[in-house]
């Protein structure tokens, strides 16, 4: 535990101006970012009596080893800089209001030739438009079932779409007129996209326009004595109105607003937000977060708004056609933040027009705010009953691990290695990272096994550990020491999960200047710069011993190693004849299982990707002179055999290592000589 007085800035050296500050740990990693109207007042508060600090604040300042700041001219600039730094450095003590992945949404894949409507959970993707989130998946399916009568767009998967295109018959939805059947050519791509655009406009709030259009068409059909068409339009109108009834009008004046409410205690806070568009509740979402500092409702409002709307703006930029402005005309909050004027100016800048930030006092808006607050309190109450998100349970688990494994300190950073293969083929490994008992996915890594691919799991574990920690030694080498252990393992690991811009650290080779583990050009941590307190390997005694032996070879003595066997969930220490048996109901065993299962999931995912590419490459087996390396190069260049089949001879010849003759052989093998470029003939 560090003493904050050792890095406290000299009295009078902190400017009394607005700015943004960063706390760094002993390895120069940014662990907390904050902003202040007065840097001097805010930073001095961190160096008060430790006993009087908020528990998480106390943990942060004792983990930190230095503090630095940047002065800005206005609070609006401070808001933007704070968000950018939180996004770039992903500090462990900062709250991130990321998009909630547990709520289902209605996704429209506008990036496809024939857009598809479907229920979706997960991170946002480019070119896909999202509506929601909804409380339940069945609510989306019920809405879709009503609207497909009016907007018969495709809802089937790509596999089903291709299959029906091949057999020339539509699916059941096509026969009952709930799909326009673009798979069999009943409508063109442009006609289908027009149907999808109308669907999106309706869900985005253009309900009255759509109803008026159908009413006019129904009247025209009736006047023209087209009674069957008029009856069909009448039923379509009824379906639209039923769908509109499910989105109850809560604000009769057609207000566009976001309504935010909180429930909190000393350590945690729950936030709920209702999105009201055109007077109707279009979606809701919620989070429960750990409080780093002592914060009242006004401070929670400021923190949430600054992160949430900046994050939504980034998502809208990444996904064209994402549904208009991300900031509504009005934001209703339980209390105004300390500098409401600066926050209002910033939100207005994001929207491009004036935004009202206010506390509702009476009427329908006050009643809706009370409803959102009740939802926040209910979510907070439910959260308290769940063990996985409970900070106390995580702390207890880490403390138990320290006691059962006789560690010097609680293992705040745990890494786990798992191996995946199919009968010895496509051998891969995963490395996952948990900090403070929760996953840190931006630091996940995956490995394609080399030397030990044919030698079993024990040798594979040893290879992964050697490559991971040889890289650690290289990246933390002292300045000017360009020759370090493990150079052979420096160019193999690939990042795990997609990370926000600026988080994936850059690589450097050889000698470097600056603090160990920090890239001197970017100032960001390198990929393997931080060792774990505890390394978990999937397996029993032999696997744990192999990992421990590798660490001993590399001269690393401050990393504990254990193996977790699946059969009886036994914990094995290196070279021990008997396992350590943790109580079956202990939080420590539960945490180890979560870490091991996450590593297993991530390894299987990578293995399936690798195996899928190999299976695709098997279609090229009949091409003479084409080895595995060149097959892999083709798949990597084009992405799939399907796209390769669509490529011309000249396109294939542009792949490194391919000449005209080989390209012609590949093209002929995959297409039978069809679709060759003008001037070529089938041989």
C-alpha positions as CSV (number, residue, x, y, z in Angstrom):
1,X,0.0,0.0,0.0
2,X,1.5,3.3,-1.1
3,X,1.5,6.4,1.1
4,X,-0.2,9.3,-0.8
5,X,2.1,11.8,1.0
6,X,5.1,10.4,-1.0
7,X,3.7,11.8,-4.3
8,X,1.6,14.7,-3.1
9,X,2.3,17.9,-5.2
10,X,4.2,20.7,-3.4
11,X,1.9,23.3,-1.8
12,X,0.9,26.1,-4.2
13,X,2.1,24.1,-7.3
14,X,-1.4,23.0,-8.3
15,X,-3.2,25.7,-10.3
16,X,-6.5,27.1,-9.1
17,X,-8.1,26.7,-12.5
18,X,-10.4,24.2,-14.3
19,X,-8.7,21.1,-15.7
20,X,-8.5,17.3,-15.9
21,X,-6.2,15.1,-13.8
22,X,-4.8,11.6,-14.0
23,X,-3.6,9.3,-11.2
24,X,-1.0,6.7,-12.3
25,X,0.3,3.6,-10.5
26,X,3.9,2.6,-10.0
27,X,4.0,1.1,-13.5
28,X,2.8,4.4,-15.0
29,X,-0.6,3.0,-15.9
30,X,-3.5,5.5,-15.6
31,X,-5.8,4.2,-13.0
32,X,-8.2,7.2,-12.5
33,X,-9.2,10.3,-14.5
34,X,-11.2,13.2,-13.1
35,X,-12.1,16.8,-13.9
36,X,-12.5,19.8,-11.6
37,X,-13.6,23.4,-11.7
38,X,-10.7,24.1,-9.4
39,X,-7.8,21.6,-9.7
40,X,-6.2,22.8,-6.4
41,X,-9.3,22.3,-4.4
42,X,-10.1,18.9,-5.9
43,X,-6.6,17.4,-5.7
44,X,-6.0,18.6,-2.2
45,X,-9.1,16.7,-1.1
46,X,-7.4,13.4,-2.1
47,X,-4.5,14.0,0.2
48,X,-6.6,14.5,3.4
49,X,-6.7,12.0,6.2
50,X,-7.1,8.5,4.7
51,X,-9.6,7.5,7.3
52,X,-12.0,10.1,6.2
53,X,-11.9,9.1,2.5
54,X,-14.5,7.1,0.7
55,X,-13.4,3.4,0.7
56,X,-12.9,3.2,-3.1
57,X,-11.1,6.6,-3.1
58,X,-8.8,5.4,-0.3
59,X,-8.0,2.3,-2.4
60,X,-7.3,4.4,-5.5
61,X,-4.9,6.9,-3.8
62,X,-3.0,4.1,-2.1
63,X,-2.7,2.3,-5.4
64,X,-1.5,5.4,-7.2
65,X,2.2,6.5,-7.3
66,X,1.8,9.9,-9.0
67,X,-0.7,12.5,-10.2
68,X,-0.6,14.9,-13.1
69,X,-3.0,17.4,-14.6
70,X,-3.9,19.5,-17.7
71,X,-5.3,23.0,-17.4
72,X,-8.2,23.9,-19.7
73,X,-10.0,27.2,-20.3
74,X,-13.6,26.1,-19.8
75,X,-15.6,23.4,-18.1
76,X,-17.0,22.3,-21.5
77,X,-13.4,21.5,-22.6
78,X,-12.8,19.6,-19.3
79,X,-15.9,17.5,-20.0
80,X,-14.7,16.5,-23.4
81,X,-11.1,15.9,-22.4
82,X,-12.2,13.8,-19.4
83,X,-14.3,11.6,-21.6
84,X,-11.5,11.2,-24.2
85,X,-9.0,10.1,-21.6
86,X,-11.4,7.7,-19.9
87,X,-12.0,6.1,-23.4
88,X,-8.3,6.1,-24.2
89,X,-6.8,4.7,-21.0
90,X,-9.8,2.7,-19.6
91,X,-8.7,3.4,-16.0
92,X,-9.7,0.7,-13.6
93,X,-11.2,3.0,-11.0
94,X,-13.4,4.9,-13.5
95,X,-17.0,4.0,-14.2
96,X,-17.7,3.3,-17.9
97,X,-21.4,3.6,-18.9
98,X,-21.0,1.3,-21.9
99,X,-24.0,0.1,-23.9
100,X,-25.9,-2.4,-21.8
101,X,-25.6,-5.8,-23.6
102,X,-28.2,-7.6,-21.5
103,X,-31.2,-5.7,-23.1
104,X,-32.5,-7.0,-26.4
105,X,-32.9,-4.6,-29.3
106,X,-34.5,-4.7,-32.7
107,X,-31.7,-4.6,-35.3
108,X,-32.1,-3.7,-39.0
109,X,-29.1,-4.7,-41.1
110,X,-28.9,-1.8,-43.5
111,X,-25.4,-2.9,-44.5
112,X,-26.8,-5.9,-46.4
113,X,-28.3,-6.0,-50.0
114,X,-31.6,-7.3,-48.5
115,X,-31.8,-5.8,-45.0
116,X,-33.0,-8.2,-42.2
117,X,-35.1,-7.4,-39.1
118,X,-34.2,-9.5,-36.1
119,X,-33.8,-9.6,-32.3
120,X,-30.2,-8.8,-31.2
121,X,-28.1,-8.6,-28.1
122,X,-24.5,-7.4,-28.1
123,X,-22.2,-4.6,-29.1
124,X,-23.3,-2.2,-31.9
125,X,-22.0,-2.9,-35.4
126,X,-21.4,-0.5,-38.4
127,X,-24.3,-0.1,-40.8
128,X,-26.9,-1.6,-38.5
129,X,-29.8,0.4,-37.2
130,X,-31.1,-0.4,-33.7
131,X,-34.4,0.3,-32.0
132,X,-35.0,-0.2,-28.3
133,X,-33.7,-1.5,-26.0
134,X,-36.8,-3.5,-25.0
135,X,-37.5,-5.1,-21.6
136,X,-38.1,-8.5,-23.1
137,X,-37.3,-10.3,-26.4
138,X,-40.9,-11.4,-26.7
139,X,-42.0,-7.7,-26.8
140,X,-39.8,-7.3,-30.0
141,X,-41.2,-10.4,-31.6
142,X,-44.8,-9.4,-30.8
143,X,-44.2,-5.9,-32.3
144,X,-42.6,-7.5,-35.4
145,X,-45.4,-9.9,-35.9
146,X,-47.9,-7.0,-36.0
147,X,-45.8,-4.8,-38.3
148,X,-44.7,-7.5,-40.8
149,X,-48.3,-7.4,-42.1
150,X,-47.7,-3.8,-43.2
151,X,-44.0,-3.9,-43.8
152,X,-43.2,-7.4,-45.1
153,X,-39.4,-7.3,-44.8
154,X,-37.0,-10.2,-44.5
155,X,-36.5,-11.7,-41.0
156,X,-34.8,-15.0,-41.8
157,X,-31.1,-15.7,-41.3
158,X,-28.7,-15.6,-44.2
159,X,-28.5,-19.4,-44.3
160,X,-32.3,-19.7,-44.6
161,X,-32.4,-16.9,-47.2
162,X,-29.7,-18.7,-49.4
163,X,-31.4,-22.1,-49.1
164,X,-34.8,-20.8,-50.3
165,X,-33.1,-18.9,-53.1
166,X,-31.6,-22.1,-54.2
167,X,-34.8,-24.2,-54.1
168,X,-36.9,-21.3,-55.7
169,X,-39.7,-21.4,-53.1
170,X,-40.3,-18.9,-50.3
171,X,-40.7,-19.8,-46.6
172,X,-44.0,-19.9,-44.7
173,X,-43.9,-16.1,-44.1
174,X,-43.7,-15.6,-47.8
175,X,-46.8,-17.7,-48.4
176,X,-48.8,-15.8,-45.7
177,X,-47.7,-12.4,-47.0
178,X,-45.6,-11.5,-43.9
179,X,-42.5,-11.4,-46.1
180,X,-42.1,-9.9,-49.6
181,X,-39.9,-12.9,-50.5
182,X,-36.9,-11.2,-52.0
183,X,-35.2,-14.6,-51.9
184,X,-37.2,-15.7,-54.9
185,X,-37.3,-12.4,-56.7
186,X,-40.9,-11.3,-55.8
187,X,-39.4,-7.8,-55.1
188,X,-36.2,-6.2,-56.2
189,X,-33.5,-5.1,-53.8
190,X,-34.6,-1.5,-54.2
191,X,-38.3,-2.3,-53.5
192,X,-37.3,-4.4,-50.5
193,X,-35.1,-1.6,-49.1
194,X,-38.0,0.9,-49.6
195,X,-40.2,-1.4,-47.4
196,X,-37.4,-1.5,-44.7
197,X,-37.0,2.3,-44.9
198,X,-40.8,2.7,-44.2
199,X,-40.5,0.3,-41.3
200,X,-37.6,2.3,-39.8
201,X,-39.5,5.6,-40.3
202,X,-42.5,4.1,-38.4
203,X,-40.4,2.9,-35.5
204,X,-38.5,6.2,-35.4
205,X,-41.7,8.1,-34.7
206,X,-43.3,8.9,-38.1
207,X,-46.4,7.0,-37.1
208,X,-49.0,9.7,-38.0
209,X,-47.6,10.1,-41.5
210,X,-47.8,6.4,-42.1
211,X,-51.3,6.2,-40.8
212,X,-52.4,9.1,-43.0
213,X,-50.8,7.4,-46.1
214,X,-52.7,4.2,-45.5
215,X,-56.0,5.9,-44.8
216,X,-55.6,7.8,-48.1
217,X,-54.7,4.6,-50.0
218,X,-57.7,2.8,-48.5
219,X,-60.1,5.7,-49.5
220,X,-58.7,5.6,-53.0
221,X,-59.1,1.8,-53.3
222,X,-62.7,2.1,-52.0
223,X,-63.6,4.8,-54.5
224,X,-62.1,2.7,-57.3
225,X,-64.2,-0.2,-56.2
226,X,-61.1,-2.2,-55.3
227,X,-62.8,-3.6,-52.2
228,X,-60.4,-6.5,-51.5
229,X,-57.4,-4.0,-51.5
230,X,-59.3,-1.6,-49.3
231,X,-60.1,-4.4,-46.9
232,X,-56.4,-5.4,-46.8
233,X,-55.4,-1.7,-46.1
234,X,-58.0,-1.5,-43.4
235,X,-56.5,-4.6,-41.7
236,X,-53.0,-3.0,-42.1
237,X,-54.2,0.1,-40.4
238,X,-55.6,-1.9,-37.5
239,X,-52.3,-3.7,-37.1
240,X,-50.4,-0.4,-37.1
241,X,-52.7,1.0,-34.4
242,X,-52.3,-2.0,-32.2
243,X,-48.5,-1.7,-32.5
244,X,-48.8,2.0,-31.6
245,X,-51.0,1.1,-28.5
246,X,-48.2,-1.0,-27.2
247,X,-46.0,2.1,-27.1
248,X,-48.2,4.0,-24.6
249,X,-48.3,7.8,-24.9
250,X,-46.9,9.2,-21.7
251,X,-46.4,12.8,-22.8
252,X,-49.3,14.1,-24.9
253,X,-47.4,17.1,-26.4
254,X,-45.1,14.8,-28.5
255,X,-42.1,15.6,-26.4
256,X,-38.6,14.2,-27.3
257,X,-36.8,13.7,-24.0
258,X,-34.6,11.4,-22.0
259,X,-35.7,10.9,-18.3
260,X,-32.9,9.9,-15.9
261,X,-33.2,8.7,-12.3
262,X,-30.8,7.3,-9.6
263,X,-30.9,5.1,-6.5
264,X,-27.6,4.9,-4.5
265,X,-25.9,4.2,-1.3
266,X,-22.3,4.9,-0.1
267,X,-20.6,2.4,-2.4
268,X,-22.9,1.9,-5.4
269,X,-25.5,3.6,-7.6
270,X,-28.1,2.4,-10.0
271,X,-29.2,4.6,-13.0
272,X,-32.2,4.2,-15.2
273,X,-33.0,6.1,-18.4
274,X,-36.2,6.2,-20.3
275,X,-36.1,7.3,-24.0
276,X,-39.3,9.2,-24.9
277,X,-39.7,10.1,-28.6
278,X,-42.8,11.6,-30.0
279,X,-44.4,11.4,-26.5
280,X,-44.0,7.6,-26.4
281,X,-41.5,5.5,-24.4
282,X,-39.3,4.0,-27.1
283,X,-36.9,2.2,-24.8
284,X,-35.2,2.0,-21.5
285,X,-31.9,0.8,-20.1
286,X,-30.1,0.7,-16.8
287,X,-26.7,0.2,-15.1
288,X,-25.4,-0.4,-11.6
289,X,-22.0,1.0,-10.9
290,X,-19.4,1.2,-8.1
291,X,-18.9,4.7,-6.8
292,X,-15.2,5.8,-6.7
293,X,-15.8,8.9,-4.6
294,X,-18.4,10.2,-2.3
295,X,-21.0,11.5,-4.8
296,X,-24.4,13.1,-4.3
297,X,-27.2,12.9,-7.0
298,X,-26.0,16.1,-8.7
299,X,-22.5,14.6,-9.1
300,X,-23.9,11.3,-10.4
301,X,-26.0,13.3,-13.0
302,X,-22.9,15.1,-14.2
303,X,-20.8,11.9,-14.5
304,X,-23.6,10.0,-16.2
305,X,-24.5,12.6,-18.8
306,X,-20.9,13.4,-19.8
307,X,-20.1,9.8,-20.5
308,X,-23.4,8.5,-21.8
309,X,-24.0,11.0,-24.5
310,X,-20.4,11.2,-25.7
311,X,-20.5,7.3,-26.0
312,X,-23.8,7.5,-27.9
313,X,-22.3,10.0,-30.3
314,X,-19.3,7.7,-31.0
315,X,-21.7,4.8,-31.7
316,X,-23.7,6.9,-34.1
317,X,-20.6,7.9,-36.0
318,X,-19.6,4.2,-36.3
319,X,-23.0,3.1,-37.5
320,X,-24.3,5.3,-40.3
321,X,-28.1,5.8,-40.3
322,X,-28.2,5.1,-36.6
323,X,-31.5,7.0,-36.0
324,X,-30.9,10.8,-35.9
325,X,-29.6,13.0,-33.1
326,X,-28.3,11.1,-30.1
327,X,-29.2,13.9,-27.7
328,X,-32.9,14.7,-27.4
329,X,-34.4,18.2,-27.1
330,X,-34.9,17.8,-23.4
331,X,-33.1,15.9,-20.6
332,X,-35.0,15.5,-17.4
333,X,-32.9,14.8,-14.3
334,X,-33.6,14.5,-10.5
335,X,-31.1,17.3,-9.7
336,X,-29.1,19.8,-11.8
337,X,-25.3,19.2,-11.8
338,X,-23.0,21.8,-10.2
339,X,-22.4,23.7,-13.4
340,X,-25.6,23.1,-15.3
341,X,-24.9,25.9,-17.8
342,X,-21.7,24.3,-19.0
343,X,-23.4,20.9,-19.2
344,X,-26.2,22.4,-21.2
345,X,-23.8,24.1,-23.6
346,X,-21.9,20.8,-24.1
347,X,-25.1,18.8,-24.8
348,X,-26.3,21.5,-27.2
349,X,-23.0,21.3,-29.0
350,X,-23.4,17.5,-29.4
351,X,-26.9,17.8,-30.7
352,X,-26.4,20.8,-33.0
353,X,-29.3,22.7,-31.5
354,X,-30.4,24.0,-28.1
355,X,-31.0,21.3,-25.4
356,X,-33.0,21.9,-22.2
357,X,-31.6,20.3,-19.0
358,X,-34.1,20.6,-16.2
359,X,-35.8,19.1,-13.2
360,X,-39.5,18.4,-13.8
361,X,-41.7,19.9,-11.1
362,X,-45.3,18.9,-11.9
363,X,-47.6,17.3,-14.3
364,X,-47.0,14.3,-16.7
365,X,-43.2,14.8,-16.8
366,X,-43.0,14.8,-13.0
367,X,-45.1,11.6,-12.9
368,X,-42.8,9.9,-15.5
369,X,-39.7,10.9,-13.6
370,X,-41.2,9.3,-10.5
371,X,-41.8,6.1,-12.5
372,X,-38.2,6.1,-13.7
373,X,-37.0,6.6,-10.1
374,X,-39.1,3.6,-8.9
375,X,-37.5,1.5,-11.7
376,X,-34.0,2.6,-10.5
377,X,-34.8,1.7,-6.9
378,X,-36.2,-1.7,-7.9
379,X,-33.1,-2.4,-10.1
380,X,-30.8,-1.4,-7.2
381,X,-32.7,-3.7,-4.8
382,X,-32.4,-6.6,-7.2
383,X,-28.7,-5.9,-7.7
384,X,-28.1,-6.2,-4.0
385,X,-29.5,-9.7,-4.1
386,X,-27.1,-10.9,-6.8
387,X,-23.7,-12.1,-5.7
388,X,-21.8,-11.7,-9.0
389,X,-22.0,-7.9,-9.0
390,X,-21.5,-7.5,-5.3
391,X,-18.2,-5.7,-4.4
392,X,-18.2,-7.2,-1.0
393,X,-18.4,-10.7,-2.4
394,X,-15.5,-10.0,-4.8
395,X,-13.4,-8.6,-2.0
396,X,-14.2,-11.7,0.1
397,X,-13.3,-14.0,-2.8
398,X,-9.9,-12.3,-3.2
399,X,-9.2,-12.4,0.5
400,X,-10.1,-16.1,0.6
401,X,-7.8,-16.9,-2.3
402,X,-5.0,-15.1,-0.4
403,X,-5.6,-17.2,2.7
404,X,-6.1,-20.6,1.0
405,X,-3.1,-20.2,-1.3
406,X,-0.8,-18.5,1.3
407,X,-0.2,-15.5,-0.9
408,X,1.5,-12.3,0.3
409,X,-1.2,-10.1,-1.0
410,X,-4.7,-10.5,-2.4
411,X,-4.5,-11.4,-6.1
412,X,-6.0,-8.2,-7.6
413,X,-4.9,-9.2,-11.1
414,X,-5.5,-12.8,-12.1
415,X,-4.6,-14.3,-15.5
416,X,-5.8,-17.7,-16.8
417,X,-4.5,-19.8,-19.7
418,X,-6.5,-22.5,-21.5
419,X,-5.8,-24.7,-24.5
420,X,-8.3,-25.7,-27.2
421,X,-7.9,-28.1,-30.1
422,X,-9.7,-31.0,-32.0
423,X,-7.7,-34.2,-31.6
424,X,-4.4,-32.3,-31.7
425,X,-5.3,-30.1,-34.7
426,X,-5.7,-26.3,-34.8
427,X,-4.2,-26.0,-31.4
428,X,-4.8,-22.5,-29.9
429,X,-4.7,-20.9,-26.4
430,X,-6.4,-18.1,-24.7
431,X,-5.2,-15.7,-21.9
432,X,-7.9,-13.8,-20.0
433,X,-7.4,-11.1,-17.4
434,X,-9.5,-10.4,-14.3
435,X,-8.8,-7.3,-12.2
436,X,-10.6,-6.8,-8.9
437,X,-12.6,-9.9,-9.6
438,X,-14.1,-8.7,-12.9
439,X,-13.0,-9.4,-16.5
440,X,-10.8,-6.8,-18.3
441,X,-11.5,-7.8,-21.9
442,X,-9.3,-5.2,-23.5
443,X,-6.3,-7.2,-22.2
444,X,-7.4,-10.6,-23.4
445,X,-4.9,-12.3,-25.7
446,X,-5.0,-15.4,-27.9
447,X,-2.1,-17.6,-29.2
448,X,-1.7,-19.9,-32.2
449,X,0.5,-22.7,-30.8
450,X,3.8,-23.4,-32.6
451,X,6.5,-25.8,-31.2
452,X,4.2,-27.6,-28.7
453,X,1.2,-28.1,-31.0
454,X,1.8,-31.8,-31.3
455,X,3.1,-32.5,-27.8
456,X,0.0,-32.3,-25.6
457,X,-1.6,-29.8,-23.2
458,X,1.3,-29.7,-20.7
459,X,3.8,-28.6,-23.4
460,X,1.3,-26.2,-24.8
461,X,0.7,-24.6,-21.4
462,X,4.5,-24.2,-21.1
463,X,4.8,-22.6,-24.5
464,X,2.1,-20.0,-23.9
465,X,3.5,-19.1,-20.4
466,X,7.0,-18.8,-21.9
467,X,5.8,-16.5,-24.7
468,X,3.6,-14.4,-22.5
469,X,6.3,-13.8,-19.8
470,X,9.2,-13.5,-22.2
471,X,7.2,-10.6,-23.8
472,X,6.7,-9.2,-20.3
473,X,10.5,-9.2,-19.6
474,X,11.1,-7.6,-23.0
475,X,8.6,-4.8,-22.5
476,X,9.7,-4.0,-19.0
477,X,13.4,-4.0,-19.7
478,X,15.4,-1.1,-18.5
479,X,16.1,1.8,-20.8
480,X,18.9,1.1,-23.2
481,X,18.9,-2.7,-22.6
482,X,17.9,-3.9,-26.0
483,X,18.9,-7.6,-25.5
484,X,16.4,-9.4,-23.2
485,X,15.1,-12.9,-22.7
486,X,12.3,-14.2,-24.9
487,X,12.7,-12.3,-28.2
488,X,11.3,-15.3,-30.0
489,X,7.9,-14.8,-28.4
490,X,7.3,-11.2,-29.3
491,X,5.2,-11.3,-32.5
492,X,2.6,-14.0,-31.9
493,X,-0.2,-13.0,-29.6
494,X,-3.3,-11.2,-31.0
495,X,-5.6,-9.0,-29.0
496,X,-8.7,-10.6,-27.5
497,X,-11.9,-8.6,-27.6
498,X,-12.4,-5.4,-29.7
499,X,-11.1,-2.5,-27.7
500,X,-12.1,1.2,-27.8
501,X,-9.7,3.4,-29.8
502,X,-6.5,4.1,-28.0
503,X,-6.6,1.2,-25.6
504,X,-4.7,-1.4,-27.6
505,X,-1.1,-0.6,-26.8
506,X,1.5,-0.2,-29.5
507,X,4.4,-2.5,-30.0
508,X,8.1,-1.5,-30.1
509,X,11.3,-3.4,-30.6
510,X,14.7,-3.2,-29.1
511,X,15.9,-0.4,-26.9
512,X,13.5,2.2,-25.6
513,X,13.4,5.3,-23.4
514,X,10.9,6.2,-20.8
515,X,9.3,4.3,-17.9
516,X,9.4,0.4,-18.2
517,X,6.3,-1.0,-19.8
518,X,5.2,2.4,-21.4
519,X,5.5,3.1,-25.1
520,X,7.7,6.2,-25.3
521,X,5.9,7.5,-28.4
522,X,2.3,7.1,-27.3
523,X,2.6,7.1,-23.5
524,X,0.3,4.1,-23.3
525,X,0.9,0.7,-21.7
526,X,2.3,-2.1,-23.9
527,X,0.4,-5.3,-24.4
528,X,2.2,-7.5,-21.8
529,X,3.6,-4.8,-19.5
530,X,1.8,-5.9,-16.3
531,X,2.4,-9.3,-14.6
532,X,-0.5,-11.0,-12.7
533,X,-0.5,-11.6,-9.0
534,X,-1.9,-15.1,-9.7
535,X,-1.6,-17.2,-12.9
536,X,-4.3,-19.9,-13.3
537,X,-3.8,-22.7,-15.8
538,X,-6.6,-25.1,-16.8
539,X,-5.4,-28.5,-15.6
540,X,-4.0,-30.3,-12.6
541,X,-0.5,-30.7,-11.1
542,X,1.5,-31.3,-14.3
543,X,0.1,-28.2,-16.0
544,X,0.7,-26.1,-12.9
545,X,4.3,-27.5,-12.5
546,X,5.1,-26.8,-16.2
547,X,4.0,-23.2,-15.9
548,X,5.9,-22.7,-12.6
549,X,9.1,-24.2,-14.2
550,X,8.9,-21.8,-17.1
551,X,8.6,-18.8,-14.7
552,X,11.6,-20.1,-12.8
553,X,13.6,-20.4,-16.0
554,X,12.8,-16.8,-16.8
555,X,13.7,-15.6,-13.3
556,X,10.2,-14.5,-12.4
557,X,9.6,-15.2,-8.7
558,X,6.7,-12.9,-7.8
559,X,3.9,-14.6,-9.7
560,X,1.9,-17.4,-8.0
561,X,0.7,-20.3,-10.1
562,X,-2.2,-22.7,-9.6
563,X,-4.0,-25.3,-11.7
564,X,-7.7,-25.8,-11.6
565,X,-8.9,-29.3,-12.6
566,X,-12.3,-29.6,-14.1
567,X,-13.2,-33.1,-12.8
568,X,-13.5,-32.3,-9.1
569,X,-12.7,-28.5,-9.2
570,X,-9.4,-29.2,-7.3
571,X,-6.8,-26.5,-7.0
572,X,-3.3,-27.7,-7.6
573,X,-0.1,-26.0,-6.5
574,X,3.2,-26.7,-8.5
575,X,5.0,-29.9,-7.4
576,X,2.4,-30.8,-4.7
577,X,1.2,-34.3,-4.5
578,X,-2.2,-33.4,-3.0
579,X,-4.6,-30.7,-4.2
580,X,-5.9,-27.8,-2.2
581,X,-9.6,-28.4,-1.6
582,X,-11.6,-25.1,-1.4
583,X,-15.1,-25.3,0.2
584,X,-17.7,-25.9,-2.5
585,X,-19.7,-22.8,-1.5
586,X,-16.7,-20.5,-1.1
587,X,-16.5,-17.2,-3.1
588,X,-12.9,-18.0,-3.9
589,X,-13.7,-21.2,-5.7
590,X,-16.6,-19.4,-7.5
591,X,-14.2,-16.7,-8.7
592,X,-11.6,-19.3,-10.0
593,X,-14.4,-21.1,-11.8
594,X,-15.5,-17.9,-13.5
595,X,-11.9,-17.1,-14.6
596,X,-11.4,-20.7,-15.9
597,X,-14.8,-20.8,-17.7
598,X,-14.1,-17.4,-19.4
599,X,-10.7,-18.6,-20.6
600,X,-12.3,-21.8,-21.9
601,X,-15.0,-19.8,-23.7
602,X,-12.5,-17.5,-25.3
603,X,-10.2,-20.3,-26.4
604,X,-13.1,-22.3,-28.0
605,X,-14.1,-19.1,-29.9
606,X,-10.6,-18.7,-31.4
607,X,-10.4,-22.4,-32.1
608,X,-13.7,-22.3,-34.1
609,X,-12.5,-19.3,-36.1
610,X,-9.2,-21.0,-37.0
611,X,-10.9,-24.4,-37.8
612,X,-13.5,-22.6,-39.9
613,X,-10.9,-21.0,-42.0
614,X,-9.1,-24.3,-42.4
615,X,-12.4,-26.0,-43.5
616,X,-12.9,-23.2,-46.1
617,X,-9.4,-23.7,-47.4
618,X,-10.1,-27.4,-48.0
619,X,-12.1,-26.4,-51.0
620,X,-8.8,-25.5,-52.6
621,X,-7.3,-28.9,-52.1
622,X,-7.7,-29.8,-55.7
623,X,-5.6,-26.9,-57.0
624,X,-2.1,-28.2,-58.1
625,X,0.9,-26.4,-56.4
626,X,-1.2,-24.8,-53.7
627,X,0.0,-25.6,-50.2
628,X,-1.5,-24.8,-46.8
629,X,0.4,-21.5,-46.5
630,X,-0.9,-20.2,-49.9
631,X,-4.4,-21.4,-49.1
632,X,-4.3,-19.5,-45.8
633,X,-3.0,-16.4,-47.6
634,X,-6.0,-16.5,-50.0
635,X,-8.6,-16.9,-47.2
636,X,-6.9,-14.1,-45.2
637,X,-6.8,-11.8,-48.2
638,X,-10.4,-12.3,-49.4
639,X,-12.1,-13.3,-46.1
640,X,-13.9,-16.4,-47.3
641,X,-14.0,-18.9,-50.2
642,X,-17.3,-17.3,-51.3
643,X,-15.6,-13.9,-51.9
644,X,-12.7,-15.7,-53.5
645,X,-15.1,-17.3,-56.0
646,X,-16.3,-13.8,-57.0
647,X,-12.8,-12.5,-57.6
648,X,-11.3,-12.2,-61.0
649,X,-7.9,-13.7,-62.1
650,X,-6.3,-10.3,-61.7
651,X,-7.6,-9.9,-58.2
652,X,-6.2,-13.3,-57.2
653,X,-2.9,-12.5,-58.9
654,X,-2.5,-9.5,-56.6
655,X,-2.2,-11.7,-53.5
656,X,1.5,-11.9,-52.5
657,X,3.1,-15.1,-53.8
658,X,0.6,-15.6,-56.6
659,X,1.4,-15.3,-60.3
660,X,-0.9,-15.2,-63.3
661,X,-0.8,-19.0,-64.0
662,X,-1.5,-19.9,-60.3
663,X,-4.3,-17.4,-60.2
664,X,-5.9,-18.9,-63.3
665,X,-5.6,-22.4,-61.8
666,X,-7.4,-21.2,-58.6
667,X,-10.1,-19.4,-60.6
668,X,-10.8,-22.3,-62.8
669,X,-10.9,-24.8,-59.9
670,X,-13.5,-22.7,-58.0
671,X,-15.6,-21.5,-60.9
672,X,-15.2,-24.1,-63.6
673,X,-13.9,-21.4,-65.9
674,X,-17.0,-19.2,-65.6
675,X,-17.0,-15.4,-65.2
676,X,-13.5,-15.1,-66.6
677,X,-12.3,-11.7,-67.6
678,X,-12.9,-10.5,-71.2
679,X,-10.3,-11.9,-73.5
680,X,-9.9,-15.1,-71.6
681,X,-11.4,-18.4,-72.6
682,X,-12.2,-21.6,-70.8
683,X,-9.5,-24.2,-71.1
